[in-house]
Amino acid sequence: MSEAAAVEEIAAAEEHLRRAALAGDVAALDALLADDLVFVNFAGHVLDKQDDLDLHRSGALKLSRTDFSELSIRFLDAHTAHTVLRVDAEGVAGGVPFAAALRFSRVWRRGTPGWQVVAIHSCAIA
């Protein structure tokens, strides 16, 4: 596979992740998140895959807007990619409305199920 084709695959996976999170589509998120996911959220909490899925499943996190921009993609090897992007999000978390500008860093791994996220780090943009 060419690097250009791989970049398109990762960009499409990021968009699929955006749409799944926005819709609260737990089945799609389950397919996109690796079982060994480690997610450090903007508050510094360390979550695993089930923690993240439970936020969407329970309705504790409901997103009404997720605009992705400034996407950069770097391949670490043929099966691993690192993405960095800006996310402008709005929604309700724990019953409290929020609007935030965040920077996300994700590590994607290509395996039998396709591209999955194995690591996520997010922080607020000042």
NUVO-334283 format. One line per field, with one value per atom (N, C-alpha, C): residue in three letters; x, y, z; atom name. Coordinates in Angstrom, 2 decimals. Example, Ala and Ser with C-alpha at 12.3 -4.5 7.8 and 13.67 -1.06 7.14 Angstrom:
aa <- (ALA, ALA, ALA, SER, SER, SER)
xx <- (13.19, 12.30, 13.20, 12.85, 13.67, 12.90)
yy <- (-5.69, -4.50, -3.30, -2.25, -1.06, 0.03)
zz <- (7.80, 7.80, 7.80, 7.08, 7.14, 7.87)
at <- (N, CA, C, N, CA, C)
# end
This chain:
aa <- (MET, MET, MET, SER, SER, SER, GLU, GLU, GLU, ALA, ALA, ALA, ALA, ALA, ALA, ALA, ALA, ALA, VAL, VAL, VAL, GLU, GLU, GLU, GLU, GLU, GLU, ILE, ILE, ILE, ALA, ALA, ALA, ALA, ALA, ALA, ALA, ALA, ALA, GLU, GLU, GLU, GLU, GLU, GLU, HIS, HIS, HIS, LEU, LEU, LEU, ARG, ARG, ARG, ARG, ARG, ARG, ALA, ALA, ALA, ALA, ALA, ALA, LEU, LEU, LEU, ALA, ALA, ALA, GLY, GLY, GLY, ASP, ASP, ASP, VAL, VAL, VAL, ALA, ALA, ALA, ALA, ALA, ALA, LEU, LEU, LEU, ASP, ASP, ASP, ALA, ALA, ALA, LEU, LEU, LEU, LEU, LEU, LEU, ALA, ALA, ALA, ASP, ASP, ASP, ASP, ASP, ASP, LEU, LEU, LEU, VAL, VAL, VAL, PHE, PHE, PHE, VAL, VAL, VAL, ASN, ASN, ASN, PHE, PHE, PHE, ALA, ALA, ALA, GLY, GLY, GLY, HIS, HIS, HIS, VAL, VAL, VAL, LEU, LEU, LEU, ASP, ASP, ASP, LYS, LYS, LYS, GLN, GLN, GLN, ASP, ASP, ASP, ASP, ASP, ASP, LEU, LEU, LEU, ASP, ASP, ASP, LEU, LEU, LEU, HIS, HIS, HIS, ARG, ARG, ARG, SER, SER, SER, GLY, GLY, GLY, ALA, ALA, ALA, LEU, LEU, LEU, LYS, LYS, LYS, LEU, LEU, LEU, SER, SER, SER, ARG, ARG, ARG, THR, THR, THR, ASP, ASP, ASP, PHE, PHE, PHE, SER, SER, SER, GLU, GLU, GLU, LEU, LEU, LEU, SER, SER, SER, ILE, ILE, ILE, ARG, ARG, ARG, PHE, PHE, PHE, LEU, LEU, LEU, ASP, ASP, ASP, ALA, ALA, ALA, HIS, HIS, HIS, THR, THR, THR, ALA, ALA, ALA, HIS, HIS, HIS, THR, THR, THR, VAL, VAL, VAL, LEU, LEU, LEU, ARG, ARG, ARG, VAL, VAL, VAL, ASP, ASP, ASP, ALA, ALA, ALA, GLU, GLU, GLU, GLY, GLY, GLY, VAL, VAL, VAL, ALA, ALA, ALA, GLY, GLY, GLY, GLY, GLY, GLY, VAL, VAL, VAL, PRO, PRO, PRO, PHE, PHE, PHE, ALA, ALA, ALA, ALA, ALA, ALA, ALA, ALA, ALA, LEU, LEU, LEU, ARG, ARG, ARG, PHE, PHE, PHE, SER, SER, SER, ARG, ARG, ARG, VAL, VAL, VAL, TRP, TRP, TRP, ARG, ARG, ARG, ARG, ARG, ARG, GLY, GLY, GLY, THR, THR, THR, PRO, PRO, PRO, GLY, GLY, GLY, TRP, TRP, TRP, GLN, GLN, GLN, VAL, VAL, VAL, VAL, VAL, VAL, ALA, ALA, ALA, ILE, ILE, ILE, HIS, HIS, HIS, SER, SER, SER, CYS, CYS, CYS, ALA, ALA, ALA, ILE, ILE, ILE, ALA, ALA, ALA)
xx <- (0.85, 0.00, 0.89, 0.52, 1.29, 1.04, 1.97, 1.79, 0.57, 0.33, -0.84, -2.14, -2.20, -3.40, -3.55, -2.44, -2.49, -2.94, -2.48, -2.91, -4.42, -4.93, -6.38, -7.14, -6.60, -7.25, -7.32, -6.22, -6.20, -7.14, -7.13, -8.04, -9.50, -9.80, -11.16, -11.49, -10.52, -10.74, -10.99, -10.25, -10.49, -11.91, -12.34, -13.71, -14.75, -14.50, -15.42, -15.50, -14.35, -14.32, -15.11, -14.94, -15.67, -17.17, -17.62, -19.05, -19.61, -18.85, -19.30, -19.43, -18.44, -18.50, -19.66, -19.85, -20.93, -22.30, -22.44, -23.72, -23.87, -22.80, -22.85, -23.00, -22.44, -22.55, -21.53, -21.96, -21.07, -20.53, -21.33, -20.86, -19.73, -19.87, -18.81, -17.57, -17.75, -16.61, -15.90, -16.67, -16.10, -15.18, -15.58, -14.77, -13.52, -13.60, -12.49, -11.47, -11.86, -10.97, -10.40, -9.08, -8.42, -8.77, -8.79, -9.10, -8.11, -6.86, -5.83, -5.66, -6.71, -6.68, -6.29, -5.46, -5.16, -5.50, -6.41, -6.90, -6.66, -5.79, -5.59, -6.42, -7.49, -8.39, -7.88, -8.61, -8.17, -8.02, -8.68, -8.58, -7.46, -6.76, -5.67, -6.08, -7.35, -7.81, -7.40, -7.01, -6.63, -7.82, -8.27, -9.43, -8.99, -9.72, -9.52, -10.70, -10.72, -11.76, -13.15, -13.34, -14.67, -15.11, -14.17, -14.50, -15.03, -14.33, -14.73, -16.09, -16.26, -17.54, -18.68, -18.42, -19.45, -19.91, -19.01, -19.41, -20.49, -20.31, -21.27, -22.52, -22.33, -23.45, -24.41, -23.86, -24.68, -25.30, -24.78, -25.26, -24.55, -23.53, -22.77, -22.06, -21.75, -21.17, -22.04, -22.57, -23.37, -22.79, -22.29, -21.68, -22.69, -22.71, -23.59, -22.79, -21.47, -20.61, -19.21, -18.61, -17.20, -16.61, -15.94, -15.29, -13.81, -13.34, -11.94, -11.23, -10.03, -9.22, -7.74, -6.90, -5.45, -4.90, -5.45, -5.02, -3.64, -2.73, -1.45, -1.30, -0.72, -0.57, 0.89, 1.44, 2.83, 2.87, 3.49, 3.59, 4.86, 4.68, 5.81, 6.40, 5.54, 5.94, 4.74, 4.78, 3.72, 2.37, 2.39, 1.16, 0.81, 1.53, 1.31, 1.38, 0.37, 0.33, 0.03, 0.58, 0.34, -0.38, -1.51, -2.25, -2.30, -2.30, -2.48, -3.51, -4.51, -5.54, -6.19, -6.90, -7.69, -9.14, -9.80, -11.21, -11.93, -12.86, -13.73, -15.04, -15.33, -16.45, -17.42, -18.68, -19.73, -20.58, -21.16, -22.04, -22.35, -22.66, -22.97, -22.15, -21.41, -20.61, -21.01, -21.50, -21.92, -23.05, -23.90, -25.03, -24.70, -23.45, -23.01, -22.66, -23.30, -22.95, -21.50, -20.86, -19.48, -19.25, -18.25, -17.69, -16.20, -15.44, -14.00, -13.25, -12.06, -11.09, -10.02, -9.84, -8.93, -7.92, -6.77, -5.78, -5.75, -5.87, -5.80, -4.58, -3.98, -2.90, -3.37, -3.32, -3.78, -2.75, -2.63, -1.82, -2.78, -2.69, -3.52, -2.65, -3.21, -2.52, -3.39, -2.76, -3.49, -3.29, -4.41, -4.38, -5.46, -5.81, -6.84, -8.17, -8.61, -9.88, -9.77, -8.59, -8.38, -7.68, -7.79, -7.15, -7.94, -7.23, -7.83, -6.93, -7.56, -6.82, -6.33, -5.03, -4.46, -4.09, -3.91, -3.55, -4.14, -4.66, -5.21, -4.75, -4.35, -4.07, -4.76, -5.43, -6.07, -5.75, -5.76, -5.55, -6.31, -6.61, -7.29, -6.30, -6.79, -5.97, -6.24, -5.18, -5.32, -5.70)
yy <- (-1.18, 0.00, 1.24, 2.21, 3.45, 4.28, 5.19, 6.05, 6.95, 7.41, 8.26, 7.51, 6.24, 5.44, 5.22, 4.99, 4.79, 6.08, 7.22, 8.51, 8.67, 8.32, 8.39, 7.46, 6.27, 5.33, 5.90, 6.48, 7.05, 8.25, 9.12, 10.27, 9.79, 8.74, 8.18, 7.57, 6.92, 6.33, 7.43, 8.54, 9.67, 10.22, 10.33, 10.82, 9.83, 8.55, 7.52, 7.63, 7.84, 8.00, 9.25, 10.33, 11.58, 11.36, 10.73, 10.49, 9.54, 8.52, 7.55, 8.22, 9.04, 9.73, 10.72, 11.45, 12.43, 11.75, 10.59, 9.86, 9.01, 8.88, 7.98, 6.53, 6.20, 4.88, 3.94, 3.27, 2.42, 1.26, 0.69, -0.44, 0.01, 1.18, 1.68, 2.03, 2.65, 2.98, 1.71, 0.68, -0.60, -1.16, -1.03, -1.53, -0.68, 0.62, 1.53, 1.61, 1.24, 1.30, -0.07, -0.15, -1.42, -1.85, -3.14, -3.67, -3.19, -2.90, -2.45, -0.93, -0.21, 1.25, 1.86, 2.90, 3.75, 5.17, 5.82, 7.15, 8.07, 9.05, 10.08, 11.27, 11.57, 12.62, 14.00, 15.03, 16.41, 16.75, 15.99, 16.23, 15.40, 14.62, 13.80, 12.44, 12.08, 10.75, 9.71, 8.55, 7.45, 6.51, 6.35, 5.51, 4.34, 3.24, 2.13, 2.10, 1.12, 1.04, 1.00, 0.15, 0.03, 1.32, 2.02, 3.32, 4.28, 4.33, 5.24, 4.85, 3.56, 3.09, 3.35, 3.15, 3.37, 4.81, 5.77, 7.18, 7.42, 6.80, 6.95, 6.11, 4.88, 3.95, 4.50, 5.07, 5.55, 6.92, 7.62, 8.98, 10.02, 9.59, 10.54, 11.56, 11.16, 12.07, 12.07, 13.25, 13.41, 14.60, 14.31, 15.35, 15.92, 17.23, 17.87, 18.48, 18.63, 19.15, 18.63, 18.15, 17.74, 18.13, 19.24, 19.69, 19.34, 18.51, 18.12, 19.03, 19.48, 20.28, 20.08, 20.66, 20.64, 19.21, 18.28, 16.88, 16.70, 16.13, 15.71, 14.22, 13.53, 12.08, 11.74, 10.93, 10.49, 8.99, 8.28, 6.83, 6.47, 5.63, 5.15, 3.90, 3.12, 1.97, 1.63, 0.52, 0.19, -0.09, -0.37, -0.74, 0.19, 1.30, 2.20, 3.64, 4.42, 5.83, 6.68, 7.88, 8.85, 10.04, 10.41, 11.58, 12.64, 13.88, 15.02, 15.92, 16.36, 17.19, 18.07, 19.06, 19.94, 19.45, 19.48, 19.14, 20.26, 20.89, 21.87, 21.14, 20.98, 20.14, 20.89, 20.47, 20.94, 19.75, 19.81, 18.73, 18.85, 17.70, 17.61, 16.46, 16.76, 15.74, 15.73, 14.59, 14.49, 15.45, 15.74, 16.63, 18.11, 18.44, 19.83, 20.17, 21.20, 21.61, 22.09, 21.83, 22.29, 22.68, 23.51, 23.83, 23.87, 23.20, 23.11, 23.05, 23.64, 23.48, 22.55, 21.42, 20.38, 19.98, 19.54, 18.93, 17.45, 16.61, 15.16, 14.61, 13.64, 12.85, 11.40, 10.69, 9.30, 8.42, 7.20, 6.19, 5.15, 4.95, 3.97, 2.77, 1.57, 0.33, -0.45, -0.91, -1.73, -3.19, -3.88, -5.30, -6.01, -7.20, -7.99, -7.25, -6.52, -5.80, -4.49, -4.15, -2.87, -1.90, -0.61, 0.41, 0.60, 0.55, 0.80, 1.73, 2.50, 3.41, 2.64, 2.74, 2.07, 3.06, 4.34, 5.33, 6.68, 7.40, 8.74, 9.62, 10.82, 11.83, 13.10, 13.80, 15.05, 16.10, 17.34, 18.45, 19.66, 20.57, 21.81, 22.71, 23.44, 24.41, 25.77, 26.38, 27.68, 28.78)
zz <- (0.00, 0.00, 0.00, -0.79, -0.84, 0.41, 0.71, 1.87, 1.69, 0.47, 0.21, 0.52, 0.12, 0.41, 1.91, 2.59, 4.04, 4.75, 4.28, 4.85, 4.67, 3.51, 3.27, 4.22, 4.45, 5.38, 6.79, 7.25, 8.60, 8.69, 7.70, 7.70, 7.74, 6.99, 7.00, 8.36, 8.98, 10.31, 11.34, 11.24, 12.15, 11.97, 10.72, 10.47, 10.98, 10.81, 11.33, 12.85, 13.50, 14.95, 15.36, 14.63, 14.93, 14.87, 13.79, 13.61, 14.66, 15.00, 16.01, 17.38, 17.74, 19.04, 19.07, 17.98, 17.91, 18.03, 17.42, 17.45, 18.71, 19.49, 20.64, 20.21, 19.04, 18.45, 19.11, 20.16, 20.95, 20.12, 19.24, 18.41, 17.49, 16.87, 15.99, 16.80, 17.97, 18.82, 19.28, 19.61, 20.03, 18.94, 17.69, 16.58, 16.34, 16.63, 16.36, 17.49, 18.69, 19.84, 20.13, 20.27, 20.58, 22.00, 22.22, 23.54, 24.60, 24.18, 25.12, 25.13, 24.73, 24.69, 26.04, 25.96, 27.10, 26.66, 27.39, 27.05, 28.24, 28.06, 29.07, 28.61, 29.37, 28.92, 29.34, 28.94, 29.17, 30.65, 31.52, 32.97, 33.61, 32.79, 33.30, 33.80, 33.63, 34.06, 33.03, 33.50, 32.63, 32.49, 31.25, 30.95, 30.09, 30.20, 29.26, 28.29, 27.43, 26.41, 27.04, 28.04, 28.64, 29.31, 29.95, 30.56, 29.49, 28.36, 27.29, 26.72, 26.45, 25.91, 26.89, 28.18, 29.19, 29.25, 29.01, 28.98, 27.92, 26.75, 25.66, 25.91, 26.37, 26.60, 27.66, 28.72, 29.84, 29.57, 28.58, 28.32, 29.19, 29.96, 30.78, 29.90, 28.65, 27.67, 26.44, 26.12, 24.91, 24.15, 22.96, 22.14, 21.16, 21.03, 20.05, 18.90, 19.10, 18.03, 18.24, 17.18, 17.18, 15.84, 15.80, 14.58, 14.66, 13.73, 13.67, 12.68, 13.02, 12.10, 12.45, 11.62, 11.83, 11.98, 11.22, 11.30, 10.68, 11.46, 10.91, 11.18, 10.22, 10.29, 10.05, 10.93, 10.79, 11.00, 10.09, 10.22, 10.97, 12.00, 12.78, 12.14, 11.51, 10.70, 9.82, 9.11, 8.16, 8.83, 10.13, 10.83, 11.99, 12.11, 13.23, 12.75, 13.14, 12.76, 13.99, 13.97, 15.04, 14.43, 15.01, 14.54, 15.63, 15.19, 16.09, 15.42, 16.18, 15.60, 16.65, 16.16, 17.02, 16.97, 18.13, 18.20, 18.94, 18.26, 18.89, 19.18, 20.47, 20.88, 21.77, 21.69, 22.59, 22.95, 24.13, 24.56, 26.03, 26.61, 28.03, 28.60, 29.67, 30.36, 31.83, 32.29, 33.68, 34.03, 33.04, 33.26, 33.14, 32.84, 32.75, 31.30, 30.73, 29.36, 29.30, 28.17, 27.99, 26.53, 26.34, 25.02, 25.24, 24.39, 24.61, 23.29, 23.31, 22.23, 22.78, 22.13, 22.62, 21.56, 21.99, 21.11, 21.45, 20.43, 20.61, 19.91, 20.54, 19.95, 20.04, 18.91, 18.91, 18.21, 18.70, 18.04, 17.48, 16.18, 15.47, 15.11, 15.26, 14.90, 13.92, 12.83, 11.86, 12.21, 12.38, 12.69, 11.91, 12.34, 11.67, 11.56, 12.63, 12.49, 11.72, 11.23, 10.55, 11.49, 11.20, 12.03, 13.33, 14.45, 15.76, 16.57, 17.45, 18.31, 19.54, 19.81, 20.98, 22.08, 21.73, 22.73, 22.33, 23.33, 23.11, 24.26, 23.92, 24.92, 24.47, 25.39, 25.03, 26.07, 25.63, 26.55, 26.00, 26.91, 26.51, 25.79, 24.80, 24.10, 24.77, 25.21, 25.91, 24.95)
at <- (N, CA, C, N, CA, C, N, CA, C, N, CA, C, N, CA, C, N, CA, C, N, CA, C, N, CA, C, N, CA, C, N, CA, C, N, CA, C, N, CA, C, N, CA, C, N, CA, C, N, CA, C, N, CA, C, N, CA, C, N, CA, C, N, CA, C, N, CA, C, N, CA, C, N, CA, C, N, CA, C, N, CA, C, N, CA, C, N, CA, C, N, CA, C, N, CA, C, N, CA, C, N, CA, C, N, CA, C, N, CA, C, N, CA, C, N, CA, C, N, CA, C, N, CA, C, N, CA, C, N, CA, C, N, CA, C, N, CA, C, N, CA, C, N, CA, C, N, CA, C, N, CA, C, N, CA, C, N, CA, C, N, CA, C, N, CA, C, N, CA, C, N, CA, C, N, CA, C, N, CA, C, N, CA, C, N, CA, C, N, CA, C, N, CA, C, N, CA, C, N, CA, C, N, CA, C, N, CA, C, N, CA, C, N, CA, C, N, CA, C, N, CA, C, N, CA, C, N, CA, C, N, CA, C, N, CA, C, N, CA, C, N, CA, C, N, CA, C, N, CA, C, N, CA, C, N, CA, C, N, CA, C, N, CA, C, N, CA, C, N, CA, C, N, CA, C, N, CA, C, N, CA, C, N, CA, C, N, CA, C, N, CA, C, N, CA, C, N, CA, C, N, CA, C, N, CA, C, N, CA, C, N, CA, C, N, CA, C, N, CA, C, N, CA, C, N, CA, C, N, CA, C, N, CA, C, N, CA, C, N, CA, C, N, CA, C, N, CA, C, N, CA, C, N, CA, C, N, CA, C, N, CA, C, N, CA, C, N, CA, C, N, CA, C, N, CA, C, N, CA, C, N, CA, C, N, CA, C, N, CA, C, N, CA, C, N, CA, C, N, CA, C, N, CA, C, N, CA, C, N, CA, C, N, CA, C, N, CA, C, N, CA, C, N, CA, C, N, CA, C, N, CA, C, N, CA, C, N, CA, C)
# end
